[in-house]
Amino acid sequence: MTEYLSRKIKVISFISIVMVVILHCYNLDKSIYENEKNITWFIQTIISFGITRIAVPVFFIISGYLFFLTFNGNSDFVLKMKKRFRTLVVPYLFWSFFGIFFYYTLQSIPQTQSFFTKKLIKDCTIYELFDLAFLNIIPYQFWFIRDLIVLTILSPVIYFLLKKLSFWLLLFIFPFWFLNQDSIFFSSESLLFFSFGVFLVLKHPEIIKVRMSKKITFVLIISWIAFLLLKIILQIYNFSEIWVQTCHKTSILFGIVAFWTLYDLLYKDNFRLSTINNHTTLFGFTFFIYAAHEPILTIIKKSLFYILGKEQDTFILVYALSPFLVIGICLIIGTCLKNKLPRVFDFMTGNR
């Protein structure tokens, strides 16, 4: 991997995790979403249900690409799975049990117990605790890591099928993603875009290094925004869900390519991020922000609504303030841990 591509992946990954935080900041309840398509609904929908929706597919593409970037034959599968155990399974279990402990502690305090509307952890059955610990863990964003663990196990199968079927495998998976048809083990989104990342490195490794012209990049960006706006218009006028879904999925595809090529438009070959070691920059905290932003975000949103009330104007205010507060808190905590307890930080983030 070239230095330029390495920097590009770091920057895009960091921006993508900021998008994930913003995506999760959506705070309109079902009744508002269905009955009051006002400016607050428009802003939150086009951002959290539009622009930021490219972040997760981008992460899966990068994950698939990096998994096979240095692949040296079938014997590499065991080595890669051992490495992924440290970088995926260990952080997954740590944050799962930390989430249970954190929620149990807050639920044990009378002043904060009222903020929890779902079943208390102390009242959970053994089966429910198992589900909380290993499947549907409290930091819900870890569904991404759970899917990556499954896809890592299935990587020999994905590799074999892509070798034999090439692009036809992606065409087979595509309708499942388009129609949101997931398996019980992983989402169609994770399978499609992880497989696409593997496809790129196996069949067309040069494509990811291609830099588009300004004209093509602008066309991609305009197409991305156009499909997002069209989706919003269709929602406002209550068009059939299939048309809304078509615009949504099409915008994601345009958005992924536009986002990737936009970097090349902004950062040229002579650009250098920083001479400071990567571990002291923002980009070294990408995974920590991903792991820690929930349940911090939920606490921030509930606290802001408790202070400001649930008036019409406060929804957009809470939406605007939440990502800055959450990312700021994550960076402060992450910096303290990295400086004072570097081994603990490495353990929590899988040595990233």
C-alpha positions in Angstrom: 0.0 0.0 0.0 1.3 3.4 -0.9 1.7 6.2 1.7 -1.0 8.2 -0.1 -3.5 5.4 0.0 -2.7 4.7 3.6 -3.3 8.3 4.5 -6.5 8.4 2.4 -7.9 5.4 4.3 -7.1 6.9 7.7 -8.7 10.2 6.8 -11.8 8.7 5.2 -12.2 6.3 8.2 -12.1 9.2 10.6 -14.7 11.2 8.7 -16.8 8.1 8.3 -16.9 7.6 12.1 -18.0 11.2 12.5 -20.8 10.4 10.0 -21.8 7.4 12.1 -22.0 9.5 15.2 -24.2 12.1 13.4 -26.3 9.3 12.0 -27.0 8.1 15.5 -27.9 11.6 16.6 -31.3 11.4 14.9 -33.9 12.2 17.6 -37.4 12.5 16.0 -39.9 10.0 17.3 -42.2 8.0 15.1 -45.2 10.3 15.3 -43.2 13.3 14.2 -41.5 11.3 11.5 -44.9 10.3 10.1 -47.0 13.4 10.6 -44.8 16.5 10.7 -42.5 16.6 7.7 -41.2 20.1 8.6 -37.7 21.7 8.4 -36.5 19.7 11.4 -37.6 16.5 9.8 -36.0 17.5 6.5 -32.6 18.4 8.0 -32.3 15.2 10.2 -33.6 13.0 7.4 -31.3 14.2 4.6 -28.3 14.0 6.9 -28.9 11.0 9.2 -31.0 9.0 6.7 -29.1 10.3 3.6 -25.6 11.7 3.6 -24.2 9.7 6.5 -25.6 6.4 5.2 -22.5 5.9 3.1 -20.3 5.6 6.2 -21.0 1.9 7.0 -20.7 0.6 3.5 -17.4 2.5 3.2 -16.1 0.8 6.4 -17.1 -2.7 5.1 -15.4 -2.0 1.7 -12.2 -0.9 3.5 -12.4 -3.9 5.8 -12.7 -6.4 2.9 -10.0 -4.7 0.9 -7.5 -4.6 3.8 -8.3 -8.2 4.8 -7.0 -9.5 1.5 -4.5 -6.8 0.6 -1.5 -8.8 1.9 -3.0 -12.2 1.3 -0.4 -14.9 0.4 -2.3 -18.0 0.0 -4.6 -20.4 1.9 -2.2 -20.7 4.8 -2.8 -17.0 5.5 -6.4 -17.6 6.6 -5.4 -19.0 10.0 -2.9 -16.1 10.6 -5.5 -13.5 9.7 -8.2 -15.0 11.8 -5.8 -15.1 14.8 -5.1 -11.4 14.2 -8.8 -10.6 13.9 -9.5 -12.3 17.2 -7.3 -9.7 18.9 -8.7 -6.7 16.8 -12.4 -7.8 16.7 -13.4 -10.4 19.3 -11.4 -9.0 22.2 -12.8 -5.4 21.8 -16.3 -6.7 21.2 -16.3 -8.7 24.4 -14.7 -5.9 26.4 -17.2 -3.2 25.3 -20.1 -5.7 25.7 -19.3 -6.4 29.4 -18.4 -2.8 30.0 -21.8 -1.7 28.7 -23.6 -4.2 31.0 -21.6 -3.0 34.0 -22.1 0.7 33.1 -25.9 0.3 32.7 -26.2 -1.8 35.8 -24.4 0.9 37.8 -26.6 3.7 36.5 -29.8 1.6 37.0 -28.7 1.0 40.6 -28.8 4.8 41.3 -32.3 6.1 42.1 -31.7 9.5 40.5 -30.7 7.9 37.1 -32.9 4.8 37.1 -35.8 6.7 35.8 -34.0 7.4 32.5 -34.2 3.7 31.6 -37.4 2.8 29.9 -36.5 -0.8 29.0 -36.2 -3.8 31.3 -33.6 -3.4 34.0 -30.5 -5.6 33.8 -31.1 -7.0 37.3 -34.5 -8.3 36.1 -33.1 -10.0 33.0 -33.2 -13.8 32.6 -30.1 -15.9 31.9 -31.1 -16.0 28.2 -31.6 -12.2 28.1 -28.2 -11.6 29.8 -26.6 -14.0 27.2 -28.2 -12.0 24.4 -27.0 -8.7 26.0 -23.5 -10.1 26.4 -22.9 -11.7 23.0 -25.5 -10.9 20.4 -27.4 -7.6 20.9 -25.0 -5.9 23.1 -25.7 -2.5 24.8 -23.3 -0.5 22.6 -25.5 -1.4 19.6 -23.0 0.0 17.0 -21.0 -3.2 17.6 -23.3 -5.0 15.2 -20.7 -3.9 12.7 -17.9 -5.8 14.5 -20.2 -8.8 15.0 -20.8 -9.0 11.3 -17.1 -8.6 10.6 -16.4 -11.5 13.0 -18.8 -13.7 11.0 -17.4 -12.5 7.7 -13.9 -13.3 8.8 -14.9 -16.8 9.6 -16.6 -17.0 6.2 -13.7 -15.3 4.4 -12.4 -18.6 2.8 -15.8 -19.2 1.3 -16.1 -15.6 0.1 -12.6 -15.8 -1.4 -13.4 -19.0 -3.2 -16.7 -17.8 -4.6 -15.2 -14.5 -5.8 -12.4 -16.4 -7.5 -14.9 -18.6 -9.3 -17.8 -16.3 -9.9 -16.1 -12.8 -9.8 -18.6 -10.0 -10.3 -21.5 -12.4 -10.6 -21.4 -13.0 -6.9 -21.9 -9.3 -6.2 -24.8 -9.2 -8.6 -26.4 -12.2 -6.7 -26.0 -10.5 -3.3 -27.1 -7.0 -4.6 -30.9 -7.7 -4.6 -30.8 -8.8 -0.9 -29.2 -5.5 0.0 -31.5 -3.5 -2.1 -34.6 -5.2 -0.5 -33.1 -5.2 3.0 -33.2 -8.9 3.3 -30.8 -10.0 6.0 -29.7 -13.4 7.2 -29.8 -14.3 10.9 -26.0 -14.2 11.0 -25.1 -11.0 9.2 -26.7 -8.2 7.2 -26.9 -8.1 3.4 -25.1 -4.7 3.6 -22.1 -6.2 5.4 -21.9 -9.1 3.0 -22.2 -7.0 -0.2 -19.7 -4.3 0.6 -17.2 -6.5 2.4 -17.3 -8.8 -0.7 -16.9 -5.8 -2.9 -13.8 -4.8 -1.0 -12.4 -8.3 -1.5 -13.4 -8.2 -5.2 -11.4 -5.0 -5.7 -8.2 -6.3 -4.2 -8.5 -9.7 -6.0 -9.7 -8.6 -9.4 -9.1 -4.9 -9.9 -6.6 -3.6 -7.3 -5.7 -0.7 -9.6 -9.3 0.8 -9.4 -9.0 1.9 -5.8 -5.9 4.0 -6.8 -7.5 5.7 -9.7 -8.1 9.5 -9.2 -11.1 11.0 -10.9 -11.1 14.3 -12.7 -12.8 17.3 -11.1 -15.6 17.1 -13.7 -16.4 13.4 -12.9 -16.2 14.1 -9.1 -18.7 17.0 -9.3 -21.1 14.9 -11.4 -20.9 12.1 -8.8 -21.6 14.6 -6.0 -24.5 16.3 -7.8 -26.0 12.8 -8.6 -25.6 11.8 -5.0 -27.4 14.9 -3.7 -30.0 14.8 -6.4 -31.1 11.3 -5.5 -31.2 12.3 -1.8 -33.5 15.2 -2.6 -35.6 13.1 -4.8 -36.1 10.6 -2.1 -37.2 13.4 0.3 -39.7 14.7 -2.2 -41.1 11.2 -2.7 -41.5 10.8 1.1 -43.2 14.1 1.4 -45.8 13.2 -1.2 -46.2 9.7 0.1 -45.0 7.8 -2.9 -44.7 4.1 -2.9 -41.9 2.7 -0.6 -40.2 1.0 -3.6 -39.5 4.3 -5.2 -38.2 5.8 -2.0 -36.0 2.8 -1.5 -34.7 2.9 -5.1 -33.6 6.6 -4.6 -32.1 5.8 -1.2 -30.0 2.9 -2.4 -29.0 4.7 -5.6 -27.8 7.7 -3.6 -25.7 5.4 -1.4 -23.9 4.0 -4.4 -23.2 7.4 -5.9 -22.3 8.7 -2.5 -19.7 6.0 -1.8 -17.8 6.8 -5.1 -18.2 10.6 -4.6 -16.9 10.5 -1.1 -13.9 8.4 -2.1 -13.0 10.6 -5.1 -13.6 13.8 -3.2 -10.5 13.2 -1.1 -8.4 13.2 -4.2 -9.9 16.6 -5.2 -9.1 18.1 -1.8 -5.8 16.5 -0.9 -3.1 16.4 -3.6 0.1 14.4 -3.7 2.1 17.2 -2.1 -0.2 17.3 0.9 1.0 15.9 4.2 -1.4 15.4 7.1 1.1 15.9 9.9 4.6 15.1 10.8 3.4 14.1 14.3 3.1 10.4 14.9 -0.3 9.1 13.9 -1.1 7.9 17.5 -1.1 11.5 18.7 -3.5 12.8 16.0 -7.3 12.6 15.7 -7.0 9.7 13.3 -5.6 7.5 16.0 -8.9 7.7 17.9 -11.2 6.5 15.1 -12.0 3.1 16.7 -12.3 4.6 20.2 -14.9 7.1 19.0 -16.7 4.2 17.3 -16.7 2.1 20.4 -17.3 4.7 23.1 -19.9 7.1 21.4 -22.7 4.9 22.7 -24.1 4.9 25.3 -22.5 8.4 25.8 -24.7 9.7 23.0 -27.9 8.4 24.5 -27.0 9.9 27.8 -26.2 13.3 26.2 -29.5 13.3 24.2 -31.6 12.4 27.2 -29.8 15.0 29.4 -30.3 17.8 26.8 -34.0 17.0 26.4 -34.3 16.9 30.2 -32.8 20.3 30.5 -34.3 22.0 27.3 -37.6 20.1 27.2 -39.1 18.5 24.1 -40.3 21.6 22.3 -40.3 22.0 18.5 -37.1 23.9 18.4 -35.1 21.8 20.8 -35.1 18.7 18.6 -32.9 20.4 16.0 -30.8 22.0 18.7 -30.2 18.7 20.4 -29.4 17.2 17.0 -26.8 19.9 16.3 -25.1 19.9 19.7 -25.0 16.1 20.3 -22.2 15.1 17.9 -19.9 17.9 19.0 -20.4 17.0 22.7 -20.0 13.3 22.2 -17.0 13.4 19.9 -15.4 15.9 22.3 -16.0 13.7 25.3 -14.7 10.7 23.5 -11.5 12.5 22.4 -10.9 13.8 26.0 -11.4 10.3 27.5 -9.4 8.6 24.7 -6.5 11.0 25.1 -6.3 10.6 28.8 -6.4 6.8 28.5 -3.8 6.8 25.7 -1.4 9.0 27.7 -1.9 7.6 31.2 -2.9 4.0 30.4 -1.7 3.1 26.9 -1.9 -0.6 27.4 -5.5 -0.4 28.5 -6.3 1.9 25.5 -4.7 -0.6 23.2 -6.6 -3.5 24.7 -9.9 -1.6 24.4 -9.3 -0.8 20.8 -7.7 -4.0 19.6 -4.2 -2.4 19.3 -5.4 0.0 16.7 
